[in-house]
Amino acid sequence: MSGHKQSKYQQLNTCAPASFALGLAQSAFEKALAFVKERRQFRRPIAEFQGLQWMLADMAIALNAVSLSLHQAALSADPFPDPLLVAQAKIIASESANNVTNQALQLFGARGYSRDYPLERMVASRILDTKIPQTRDEYREAVQTRLARGKVS
């Protein structure tokens, strides 16, 4: 592949890790939501506790933001996604997935660290996802460079 085509291929390929992060975070959210509906404390599901409802709402908002950002990047394809939108989607997806899986871990409490529950594997996967080819700082640099050139979108 020529340098130009390889660069375009890499741009297209960077949507995949963002999609993986979104799927992992969505799964962690769904597992946590099911858990708090089932887990009882003081004779009622802990899902009824306002603080936990806020935490779940924040998780749902983050997942929606990631989904919208990823869709925007994918829809910009002509024939390849806009590098700025891809970089932004990757940053948002990676950071949100870390936050959502960590919040899900908090909702599970000590059980989240147990191999008997699926969340332990999801948190481990998030750690592995940080080993992707480009770091978040490199994506931030790509966004900064694009903005410095006056290319906002």
C-alpha positions, 0 to 999 in steps of 0.5 A: 500500500502507498503511504496515502492509502495506508493512512486512509486505511488506518483512519477507517480502521480507527473506528473499530476500537471506538466501536469496541469501547462502546460495545464493552461500555454498553455491556457493562452498563446493562450488567450493572443495571440488571444487578442493581435491579436485583440486589436488595438492601433495606428490603428494596432494590438498590436501583431505587436509591437516588444516588445510584439512579444518578450514576446510571443516568450519567452512564446512559448519557455518556453511552449516548454521546459516544454513539452519536460521536461514532455515528457522526464520524462514520457518516462523514465517510466520503469514502473515508471518515473525517480524521478529526471526527474519528479522533474525537470519537476515539477519545470520547469512546475510550474515556467514556468506556473507562468511566462507565466500566469503573462506575459499573464496578462501583455498582457491583461493589466487591462482587465486581472483582469476582470472576463469578461476575462478568464485570471483572473480565470487562474491566480487564478488557478496558485495561487491554484496550489502552494498548491500542496503536495510538494513545489518546494523547496522539488523538488529541494532537491530531485534533489540535493540529486540525484545529490549528489549521482552521479546520473545525469539522 
